[in-house]
Each structure stands twice: as structure tokens, then as C-alpha cells.
Amino acid sequence: MAHRHSRSAVTGRFIARSSTATPVERRGYLIDNSILQKLARSANIRRRFEEITNTYPIYTCPPQVLEYCWSARNPVEYAELRRDMELYTPAVNTPGQGEVLDIQQALWDSGLMRGAGNADVLVAAYAIVNDLTILTADHDFEHIERAVGSGRLRQEFVSE
């Protein structure tokens, strides 16, 4: 599968641009905002991001896109960030309220409630119901993984 990586003209962020279609049935990744925000300044994160985007399909979900676009500083940059996210495939399955609240309950029950924000809980729920792995550069998803139990959430941490 061929991908091109280019730097967004407005944001300076690296974005993978797919030139071939990827079968939806292959497992893929959701890329956490922590990765996207650190691409331009971390060679290690950029290297792993490129390995993944050249090997696996990349998916998005509404809370992940909202979080990414929230960093825009003006309407032009917002439009650019939104276009960046439209390059990836939307996750097909939407988690139900119970699935989302079960993750939040697991965080409460394990004493990790403040270990992950609401957006990350939603992203984790999308990853679980779509059988995707989250690529992240912060520890929020480790807390969620620990809270929900081994094997329910797949996440890969990449250090700067």
C-alpha cells in the first residue's frame, strides 16, 4: 500500500496521504491527538507514525477529530485540520452509551477516574467496538486499558 507524507501548509503537521484503497476488514489504527501534535518535533514518533501509516489502514472517529481540530487557532487552520482528518477512513461502528459509560465506570472502580479525559474515553470506546489499536504518545490509554482489563483495548505508546 502506498502512502505519501506531506507537511500541512497551514499547520506544519505531517499527514499521511493514501494513494490506494485499503480493505476495511484489515485491523487498523486510530491515531491519538498526542501523536499528531508531536509529529513535527519528534523523530521517534514520526518514524513509528510512518511505519504504521505505510502498513495499516488509519481510521478516525468524531471525538478524535474534534480533539484534533480543537487546536486550530483560526478558521483557516480549522478548515485545514478538518481536511487532514478527511484523508482517513471513518470508523464504521459507533459505541453505545452503555459501552462508553462502562469504560468510565471501570476507571472509577479502579481508582483511575482522572487518568483519562472524556474525549479519550470516547476514542477508546470507538477503538474497542471497531477492533482498532490506538497509537498514542501519552499515558491516558494505558490507564483505560488497565481499568477495562487486558485484551479489551489495544493501545501502543510511543515515546518522544
C-alpha positions as CSV (number, residue, x, y, z in Angstrom):
1,M,0.0,0.0,0.0
2,A,1.5,3.3,-1.0
3,H,1.3,6.4,1.2
4,R,2.7,9.9,0.8
5,H,3.6,12.0,3.7
6,S,3.4,15.8,3.4
7,R,3.5,18.7,5.7
8,S,0.3,20.6,6.1
9,A,0.8,24.1,4.7
10,V,-1.1,25.8,7.4
11,T,-0.1,23.8,10.5
12,G,3.3,22.3,9.6
13,R,2.0,18.9,10.8
14,F,2.8,15.7,8.9
15,I,-0.2,14.0,7.3
16,A,-0.2,10.6,5.6
17,R,-2.0,10.7,2.2
18,S,-3.1,7.3,0.9
19,S,-2.8,6.7,-2.8
20,T,-4.5,3.2,-2.7
21,A,-7.7,1.9,-1.1
22,T,-7.2,-0.4,1.9
23,P,-9.7,-3.2,2.7
24,V,-11.8,-2.3,5.6
25,E,-11.6,-5.8,7.1
26,R,-7.9,-5.4,8.0
27,R,-7.2,-4.2,11.5
28,G,-6.1,-0.7,11.7
29,Y,-5.2,2.2,13.9
30,L,-6.8,5.3,15.5
31,I,-4.1,7.9,15.9
32,D,-4.4,9.8,19.1
33,N,-4.1,13.6,19.1
34,S,-0.9,13.3,21.2
35,I,0.8,11.7,18.3
36,L,-0.5,14.2,15.7
37,Q,0.6,17.1,17.8
38,K,4.1,15.8,18.3
39,L,4.9,14.6,14.7
40,A,6.8,17.7,13.6
41,R,9.1,17.7,16.7
42,S,9.8,14.0,17.5
43,A,11.8,11.8,15.1
44,N,10.8,8.7,17.1
45,I,7.0,9.5,16.9
46,R,7.3,10.4,13.2
47,R,9.2,7.2,12.4
48,R,6.6,5.0,14.1
49,F,3.7,7.0,12.6
50,E,5.2,6.5,9.1
51,E,5.7,2.7,9.7
52,I,2.1,2.4,10.8
53,T,0.5,4.5,8.1
54,N,2.5,2.6,5.5
55,T,1.3,-0.7,6.8
56,Y,-2.2,-0.4,8.3
57,P,-5.4,1.4,7.5
58,I,-5.9,4.5,9.6
59,Y,-9.4,5.4,11.0
60,T,-11.0,8.4,12.6
61,C,-13.9,8.9,14.9
62,P,-15.8,12.0,15.9
63,P,-14.2,12.6,19.3
64,Q,-10.7,12.2,17.9
65,V,-11.4,14.6,15.0
66,L,-13.0,17.1,17.4
67,E,-10.0,17.0,19.7
68,Y,-7.5,17.4,16.8
69,C,-9.5,20.3,15.2
70,W,-9.9,22.0,18.6
71,S,-6.2,23.0,18.4
72,A,-6.9,25.3,15.5
73,R,-6.1,29.0,16.1
74,N,-8.3,30.4,13.4
75,P,-11.0,29.4,10.8
76,V,-8.5,28.8,8.0
77,E,-6.4,26.5,10.2
78,Y,-9.6,24.7,11.4
79,A,-10.5,24.0,7.8
80,E,-7.0,22.6,7.1
81,L,-7.1,20.4,10.1
82,R,-10.6,19.1,9.2
83,R,-9.4,18.3,5.6
84,D,-6.4,16.5,7.1
85,M,-8.8,14.2,9.0
86,E,-11.0,13.6,6.0
87,L,-8.0,11.8,4.4
88,Y,-8.6,8.8,6.8
89,T,-11.5,6.4,7.0
90,P,-14.3,7.0,9.5
91,A,-14.7,4.1,11.9
92,V,-17.9,2.3,11.0
93,N,-19.2,1.2,14.4
94,T,-20.5,3.7,16.9
95,P,-20.2,2.7,20.6
96,G,-23.5,2.8,22.5
97,Q,-24.0,4.8,25.7
98,G,-23.6,1.7,27.8
99,E,-20.2,0.8,26.2
100,V,-18.9,4.3,26.9
101,L,-20.2,4.5,30.4
102,D,-18.8,1.0,31.2
103,I,-15.3,2.4,30.4
104,Q,-15.9,5.4,32.6
105,Q,-17.2,3.1,35.4
106,A,-14.2,0.9,35.0
107,L,-12.0,4.0,35.6
108,W,-13.9,4.9,38.7
109,D,-13.8,1.3,40.0
110,S,-10.1,1.0,39.5
111,G,-9.3,4.4,41.1
112,L,-8.2,5.9,37.8
113,M,-11.1,8.2,37.0
114,R,-8.9,11.3,36.4
115,G,-6.4,9.2,34.5
116,A,-8.2,9.8,31.2
117,G,-10.4,12.6,29.9
118,N,-13.9,12.2,28.4
119,A,-12.6,12.5,24.8
120,D,-10.1,9.7,25.4
121,V,-12.9,7.5,26.9
122,L,-14.9,8.1,23.7
123,V,-11.9,7.3,21.5
124,A,-11.3,4.2,23.4
125,A,-14.9,3.1,23.0
126,Y,-14.6,3.6,19.2
127,A,-11.4,1.6,19.2
128,I,-12.9,-1.3,21.1
129,V,-16.1,-1.6,19.0
130,N,-14.1,-1.3,15.7
131,D,-11.3,-3.6,16.8
132,L,-8.7,-0.9,16.3
133,T,-5.4,-0.1,18.0
134,I,-4.8,3.4,19.4
135,L,-1.4,4.9,18.7
136,T,-0.6,7.4,21.5
137,A,2.2,9.4,23.0
138,D,0.5,10.0,26.4
139,H,-0.5,7.5,29.1
140,D,-4.2,8.1,29.2
141,F,-5.0,5.0,27.2
142,E,-2.7,2.9,29.4
143,H,-5.0,3.9,32.3
144,I,-8.1,2.9,30.3
145,E,-6.5,-0.4,29.2
146,R,-5.7,-1.2,32.8
147,A,-9.2,-0.2,34.0
148,V,-11.1,-2.2,31.4
149,G,-9.0,-5.3,31.6
150,S,-6.3,-6.8,29.4
151,G,-7.4,-7.6,25.9
152,R,-10.4,-5.3,25.6
153,L,-8.4,-2.2,24.4
154,R,-5.3,-2.3,22.3
155,Q,-3.0,0.7,22.5
156,E,0.6,1.4,21.6
157,F,2.5,4.1,23.4
158,V,5.3,5.8,21.5
159,S,7.8,8.0,23.5
160,E,9.2,11.2,22.2
